[in-house]
Amino acid sequence: MKYILSLLLLIALIPSCKNASAPGAGNQAGVDSAAAPDSLTAPASFFPVADYIGGQLKIIDSLQLPISKTVIVNQHEALSAATDTELRAQAQQFRSPDINDPALKAKYTQTSIADQSVPSVTLIFSTADTSLVIQKINVYVKPDPVNNDKVTGVYMEKRFYKADTLYNQKLIWKTDKNMQVITEKKVNGKTLPVEQVKISWSY
């Protein structure tokens, strides 16, 4: 993607490295709170999350990769084969809404955190408007001055209402590996059991 190629320039603009945690189970957001992000001038467009997810789906489809689904509720785990329809339905949650939409873009800011020890760059898109569905997006990038920079994953936080139910979601996409959607629901102030849906594929 053209956007990824421009990351080499982005890294050059970061004056000094600040440590950031790599994405993992212990830190889903993948950001060390002790590392203050560097502010950047807003680009013409933000990282195209929808296109990135779409590209991943094309790879899975073209290689006819086996897909499995794990659902965890109240520590009860159910494992089954997943269909392409189920995968695309879950993946769509990463693709909509699109913060590159002109009606939304002005309400988000972009910052970054660099970690030269890995090396990695975390692009962070966030908003102060609590009425917006997407509250935060982290895009994790492994810079490579020789080959193309590689996106290693995306983390997203969403908050929205459906009727009288409040949804809080954490969405995690690990490139070429799996995706997870963790959903907490509150109905009239009562918190329901958290549901974790994980869909995995393998090469």
MOLINDA-V11554 format. One record per pair of residues at least 12 apart in sequence whose C-alpha atoms are under 8 Angstrom apart, sorted by sequence separation. I is the first residue (numbers start at 1). GAP is how many residues later the second one is. D is the distance in Angstrom with one decimal. If there is no record, write none. Layout:
BEGIN
I;GAP;D + I;GAP;D
END
This chain:
BEGIN
20;12;4.6 + 68;12;5.9 + 69;12;5.8 + 111;12;6.1 + 112;12;5.7 + 124;12;7.2 + 125;12;5.0 + 139;12;7.2 + 140;12;5.5 + 141;12;7.4 + 157;12;5.7 + 158;12;6.6 + 169;12;6.8 + 170;12;5.1 + 182;12;7.0 + 183;12;5.3 + 19;13;7.0 + 68;13;4.4 + 69;13;5.3 + 110;13;6.9 + 111;13;5.2 + 124;13;5.8 + 125;13;6.4 + 139;13;7.9 + 140;13;5.3 + 157;13;4.8 + 169;13;5.5 + 170;13;6.7 + 182;13;5.8 + 183;13;6.4 + 67;14;6.1 + 68;14;4.9 + 110;14;5.6 + 111;14;6.7 + 124;14;4.6 + 139;14;6.1 + 140;14;6.2 + 156;14;5.8 + 157;14;6.4 + 169;14;4.6 + 182;14;4.4 + 20;15;6.3 + 67;15;5.3 + 110;15;4.6 + 123;15;5.6 + 124;15;6.6 + 139;15;4.7 + 155;15;7.3 + 156;15;5.0 + 168;15;5.9 + 169;15;6.3 + 181;15;5.8 + 182;15;6.4 + 19;16;5.9 + 67;16;7.0 + 109;16;5.6 + 110;16;6.8 + 122;16;6.4 + 123;16;5.0 + 138;16;5.7 + 139;16;6.6 + 155;16;5.7 + 156;16;6.5 + 167;16;6.7 + 168;16;5.2 + 180;16;6.9 + 181;16;5.3 + 18;17;5.6 + 67;17;7.9 + 108;17;6.3 + 109;17;5.6 + 122;17;5.6 + 123;17;6.5 + 137;17;7.1 + 138;17;5.0 + 154;17;8.0 + 155;17;4.6 + 167;17;5.8 + 168;17;6.5 + 180;17;5.6 + 181;17;6.6 + 18;18;7.2 + 108;18;5.4 + 109;18;6.5 + 122;18;4.7 + 123;18;7.8 + 137;18;5.7 + 138;18;6.4 + 154;18;5.9 + 155;18;6.5 + 167;18;4.8 + 180;18;4.3 + 18;19;7.8 + 108;19;4.7 + 121;19;6.0 + 122;19;6.2 + 137;19;4.4 + 153;19;7.4 + 154;19;5.1 + 166;19;5.6 + 167;19;6.7 + 179;19;5.7 + 180;19;6.5 + 107;20;6.1 + 108;20;7.9 + 120;20;7.1 + 121;20;5.2 + 136;20;5.6 + 137;20;6.5 + 153;20;5.3 + 154;20;6.8 + 165;20;6.4 + 166;20;5.1 + 178;20;7.0 + 179;20;5.5 + 107;21;7.9 + 120;21;5.7 + 121;21;6.5 + 135;21;7.7 + 136;21;5.2 + 153;21;4.5 + 165;21;5.6 + 166;21;6.5 + 178;21;5.6 + 179;21;6.5 + 107;22;7.3 + 120;22;4.7 + 121;22;7.2 + 134;22;7.4 + 135;22;5.5 + 136;22;7.3 + 152;22;6.2 + 153;22;5.2 + 165;22;4.6 + 178;22;4.2 + 119;23;6.4 + 120;23;6.2 + 134;23;6.0 + 135;23;5.6 + 152;23;5.2 + 164;23;6.1 + 165;23;7.1 + 177;23;6.0 + 178;23;6.1 + 14;24;6.9 + 119;24;6.9 + 134;24;4.5 + 135;24;6.9 + 151;24;7.1 + 164;24;6.6 + 177;24;5.8 + 133;25;5.3 + 134;25;6.5 + 176;25;7.5 + 177;25;6.4 + 133;26;5.0 + 176;26;7.4 + 132;27;7.4 + 133;27;5.3 + 132;28;7.6 + 131;29;7.7 + 57;31;7.6 + 99;35;8.0 + 97;36;7.6 + 97;37;7.4 + 53;38;7.1 + 53;41;7.4 + 53;42;7.1 + 3;44;6.7 + 50;44;6.9 + 51;44;8.0 + 49;45;7.4 + 50;45;4.3 + 49;46;6.5 + 50;46;7.4 + 50;48;7.0 + 49;49;7.7 + 48;52;7.4 + 46;53;7.6 + 46;54;6.0 + 45;55;6.2 + 94;62;7.6 + 46;64;7.9 + 42;67;7.1 + 42;68;6.3 + 41;69;7.9 + 40;70;6.6 + 39;71;7.1 + 40;71;5.7 + 39;72;4.8 + 40;72;7.4 + 38;73;5.8 + 39;73;6.7 + 37;74;6.0 + 38;74;5.4 + 37;75;5.3 + 38;75;6.3 + 37;76;5.0 + 36;77;7.5 + 94;77;7.2 + 35;78;7.5 + 31;82;7.9 + 91;88;7.9 + 31;91;7.8 + 90;91;7.6 + 30;92;8.0 + 47;92;7.9 + 20;93;6.6 + 19;94;7.5 + 20;94;6.8 + 18;95;6.5 + 19;95;6.6 + 20;95;5.8 + 17;96;7.8 + 18;96;5.8 + 19;96;4.9 + 17;97;5.5 + 18;97;5.8 + 19;97;7.7 + 17;98;5.7 + 19;98;7.9 + 17;99;6.2 + 14;100;7.5 + 11;103;7.6 + 30;108;7.8 + 29;109;6.9 + 11;110;7.7 + 87;112;7.0 + 23;117;7.9 + 82;117;7.4 + 56;119;7.5 + 74;119;6.2 + 56;120;7.1 + 73;120;6.5 + 74;120;7.1 + 73;121;6.1 + 74;121;7.8 + 73;122;4.9 + 72;123;5.8 + 73;123;6.7 + 71;124;7.1 + 72;124;5.1 + 71;125;5.6 + 72;125;6.6 + 29;126;6.2 + 70;126;7.9 + 71;126;4.6 + 28;127;7.3 + 70;127;5.8 + 71;127;6.4 + 69;128;7.1 + 70;128;5.1 + 69;129;5.7 + 70;129;6.4 + 69;130;4.5 + 68;131;5.6 + 69;131;6.5 + 67;132;6.8 + 68;132;5.4 + 67;133;5.7 + 68;133;6.6 + 67;134;4.7 + 8;135;7.2 + 66;135;5.7 + 67;135;7.6 + 7;136;7.5 + 65;136;6.2 + 66;136;6.6 + 8;137;7.1 + 65;137;6.3 + 65;138;6.6 + 60;141;7.6 + 7;142;7.5 + 5;143;6.8 + 4;144;7.6 + 5;144;6.6 + 28;144;7.8 + 4;145;6.0 + 4;146;7.6
END
